[in-house]
Amino acid sequence: MIDTHLEGQVVLVTGGTGGIGATLAEAFAAQGAHVAVHYLSSDPTAPAGTQWEHQTPAAESAERFAQNLTTTAIAVEADLSDSTAITRLLDDVEARLGPVDVLVNNAAHCESPDTIDAVSSEGLQRHYRVNAVAPALLTSELARRRQGSPACVINISTDAARAFPGQIGYGTSKAALEALTRATALDLAATHIRVNAIAPGPIQTGWLTDEDLNYATSIVPLGRVGYPDDIADAAVFLASHQARWITGQVLQVAGGHAL
């Protein structure tokens, strides 16, 4: 039995109420960590001709999810597209659970159309504010508060960061997140804060149709699509004592896809 040394640690998972985020929260709870599950309570209306490709839970469902975790857990709301929400979010978690030991930047904005012929300044800004700017500001604020105490940051990217036609804003903002991972790992190494990223391949969170599943299975070398627990297991490892000398890495958890 491996002791991950995560029991009693405070873990903040952004975008933690559904899909990969919910499984991340459950996995850290199973290790005995105290989990803060971040959620966005309401999205602004999508502009005409644009569709959000993410879900926004009601506050009640977020609270219920946190209460059902097998550890001390809370739900915390914040709009990460608003830079002023960063400090309030960490203040809320600290007041209720204590200082954050593990930050998992999982929340993401994704919209369609996102092709090069449909790209707009506003659409790019929406992607970058949540997918790159918010993780940078959260990491910076975490480092300021830790004051040299060890901590861990895990950024959830995507193999769309390598090349994903049709997802220009989403893919390039995640590529920026991977660059941020490497840069902050070097900047923060002297403060004992490790920063790594996970780049998932095709993950079935309910959005893949049977046709999508068949196609994805055919192009993934290990012969299957991924599931949220594949990503959660990798995140628990990167946060664990066993990964104590690993920083600045982008771990592709994709069954060999997009190598």
C-alpha positions in Angstrom: 0.0 0.0 0.0 1.4 3.4 -1.0 1.0 6.3 1.4 0.5 9.4 -0.8 0.9 11.7 2.2 -2.3 13.5 1.1 -4.4 12.8 4.2 -5.4 16.1 5.8 -4.0 18.2 2.9 -6.2 20.9 1.5 -6.9 20.5 -2.2 -8.7 23.0 -4.3 -10.2 21.7 -7.6 -11.5 24.3 -9.9 -14.4 23.2 -12.1 -14.8 20.4 -9.7 -18.5 19.5 -9.9 -18.7 17.5 -13.2 -16.8 15.4 -15.6 -13.0 15.1 -15.0 -13.3 17.7 -12.2 -15.8 15.7 -10.2 -13.6 12.6 -10.4 -10.6 14.6 -9.4 -12.4 15.8 -6.3 -13.5 12.2 -5.5 -10.0 10.8 -5.9 -8.4 13.3 -3.5 -11.3 12.8 -1.1 -10.5 9.0 -1.2 -6.9 9.9 -0.1 -8.3 11.7 3.0 -7.6 15.2 1.7 -9.9 18.1 2.6 -11.4 19.1 -0.7 -12.7 22.5 -1.9 -14.9 22.0 -5.0 -15.0 25.2 -7.1 -17.9 25.8 -9.4 -19.4 28.6 -11.6 -23.0 29.3 -10.6 -24.1 31.1 -13.8 -22.6 31.7 -17.2 -23.4 34.9 -19.1 -25.6 34.3 -22.1 -23.6 33.1 -25.1 -23.4 35.7 -27.9 -25.6 35.0 -30.9 -24.2 32.2 -33.0 -22.0 30.9 -30.2 -22.5 27.9 -27.9 -20.8 27.1 -24.6 -19.4 23.6 -24.5 -19.4 23.3 -20.7 -22.1 22.9 -18.1 -22.8 25.3 -15.2 -24.3 23.5 -12.1 -26.8 25.0 -9.7 -25.4 26.0 -6.3 -27.6 23.4 -4.7 -26.1 20.6 -6.8 -22.6 21.8 -6.1 -23.2 21.8 -2.4 -24.8 18.4 -2.5 -21.8 17.0 -4.4 -19.4 18.3 -1.9 -21.4 17.0 1.0 -21.4 13.5 -0.5 -17.6 13.2 -0.7 -16.0 10.8 1.7 -14.1 13.5 3.5 -14.3 17.1 4.7 -15.4 19.0 1.7 -16.9 22.3 0.7 -18.3 23.9 -2.5 -16.9 27.4 -3.4 -18.3 29.6 -6.1 -16.2 32.0 -8.3 -16.3 33.3 -11.8 -12.7 32.7 -13.0 -13.1 35.0 -16.0 -13.1 37.8 -13.4 -9.6 38.4 -12.2 -10.9 40.0 -9.0 -12.5 36.7 -8.0 -9.1 35.0 -7.5 -8.3 36.4 -4.1 -11.9 36.0 -2.8 -11.8 32.3 -3.9 -8.6 31.5 -1.9 -9.8 33.6 1.0 -13.0 31.5 1.1 -11.1 28.2 1.0 -8.6 29.3 3.7 -11.3 30.5 6.0 -13.2 27.2 5.9 -10.5 24.6 5.4 -7.1 26.2 5.9 -4.3 27.1 3.5 -4.3 25.3 0.1 -1.7 22.6 -0.3 -2.7 21.4 -3.7 -4.2 23.5 -6.4 -5.7 21.7 -9.4 -6.4 24.1 -12.2 -9.1 22.1 -14.0 -11.8 24.7 -14.9 -11.9 25.5 -18.6 -13.9 27.6 -21.0 -14.7 26.0 -24.4 -17.1 27.3 -27.0 -18.1 26.7 -30.6 -17.5 27.6 -33.3 -13.8 27.8 -32.6 -12.4 27.5 -36.1 -9.9 29.9 -37.6 -12.5 31.5 -39.9 -14.8 32.1 -36.9 -12.2 33.4 -34.5 -12.8 36.7 -32.8 -11.1 38.9 -30.2 -13.9 38.4 -27.8 -13.9 34.6 -28.2 -10.1 34.4 -27.7 -10.3 36.5 -24.6 -13.0 34.3 -23.1 -10.9 31.2 -23.6 -7.7 32.8 -22.4 -9.2 34.4 -19.3 -10.3 31.1 -17.9 -7.8 28.7 -19.4 -4.6 30.6 -19.0 -4.9 33.8 -17.1 -6.9 32.4 -14.1 -4.4 29.5 -13.5 -1.6 32.0 -13.6 -3.2 34.3 -11.1 -4.2 31.4 -8.8 -0.7 30.0 -8.9 0.8 33.4 -8.2 -1.6 34.1 -5.3 -1.0 30.6 -3.9 2.8 31.1 -4.0 2.4 34.5 -2.2 0.3 32.9 0.6 2.5 29.8 1.0 5.6 32.0 1.8 8.1 29.2 1.1 6.0 26.3 2.4 5.8 23.3 0.0 2.8 23.1 -2.2 1.7 21.5 -5.5 0.0 22.9 -8.6 -1.5 20.6 -11.3 -2.8 22.2 -14.5 -5.2 20.2 -16.6 -4.4 20.7 -20.3 -5.4 18.7 -23.3 -3.7 17.1 -26.3 -5.5 19.8 -28.3 -2.7 22.0 -27.1 -0.5 20.2 -29.6 -2.8 20.5 -32.6 -6.5 20.3 -32.8 -8.1 21.7 -35.9 -11.4 23.4 -35.1 -10.4 24.4 -31.6 -8.2 27.5 -32.1 -9.0 29.4 -28.9 -9.3 26.4 -26.7 -6.2 24.6 -28.0 -3.9 27.6 -28.0 -5.0 28.7 -24.6 -4.2 25.3 -23.3 -0.8 25.5 -25.0 -0.3 28.7 -23.1 -1.2 26.8 -19.9 1.5 24.2 -20.7 4.1 27.0 -21.2 2.9 28.5 -18.0 3.5 25.1 -16.3 7.2 25.1 -17.3 7.9 28.7 -16.6 6.2 28.7 -13.1 7.9 25.4 -12.2 11.3 27.1 -12.7 10.2 30.4 -11.0 8.8 28.6 -8.0 11.3 25.8 -7.5 13.2 27.7 -4.9 10.0 28.2 -2.9 9.3 24.4 -2.8 6.2 24.6 -5.0 6.0 22.0 -7.7 4.1 22.7 -10.9 3.1 20.0 -13.4 0.4 19.5 -16.0 -1.7 16.6 -17.3 -2.7 16.5 -21.0 -5.7 14.2 -21.5 -6.5 12.5 -24.7 -10.1 11.6 -25.8 -12.0 11.3 -22.5 -15.5 9.9 -22.3 -17.4 12.2 -19.9 -20.7 11.7 -21.8 -19.9 13.9 -24.8 -18.6 11.1 -27.1 -21.3 9.5 -29.3 -21.0 5.8 -30.3 -19.5 7.1 -33.6 -17.0 9.2 -31.8 -16.1 6.3 -29.5 -15.4 4.1 -32.5 -13.3 6.7 -34.2 -11.3 7.6 -31.1 -10.7 4.0 -30.3 -9.3 3.4 -33.7 -6.7 6.2 -33.4 -5.6 5.6 -29.8 -2.6 3.3 -29.8 -3.7 1.6 -26.5 -7.0 0.8 -28.2 -9.5 2.6 -26.0 -10.7 6.1 -25.0 -9.9 7.4 -21.6 -12.1 7.9 -18.6 -12.0 10.5 -15.9 -10.4 8.2 -13.4 -7.4 7.8 -15.7 -6.8 11.5 -15.2 -7.6 11.5 -11.5 -5.1 8.7 -10.8 -2.4 10.7 -12.6 -3.3 13.8 -10.6 -3.1 12.0 -7.3 0.3 10.7 -8.2 1.6 14.1 -9.2 0.4 15.6 -5.9 1.7 12.7 -3.9 4.9 12.2 -1.9 6.0 9.7 -4.6 6.3 12.6 -7.1 8.2 14.9 -4.8 11.1 15.4 -7.2 8.9 16.0 -10.3 8.2 19.5 -11.5 7.8 21.3 -14.8 6.4 18.3 -16.6 3.4 17.9 -19.0 2.3 14.3 -18.5 0.3 13.1 -21.5 -2.4 10.7 -20.3 -3.8 9.7 -23.6 -3.1 6.1 -24.4 -0.4 7.2 -26.9 -2.7 9.5 -28.8 -1.1 12.6 -30.4 2.5 11.5 -29.7 
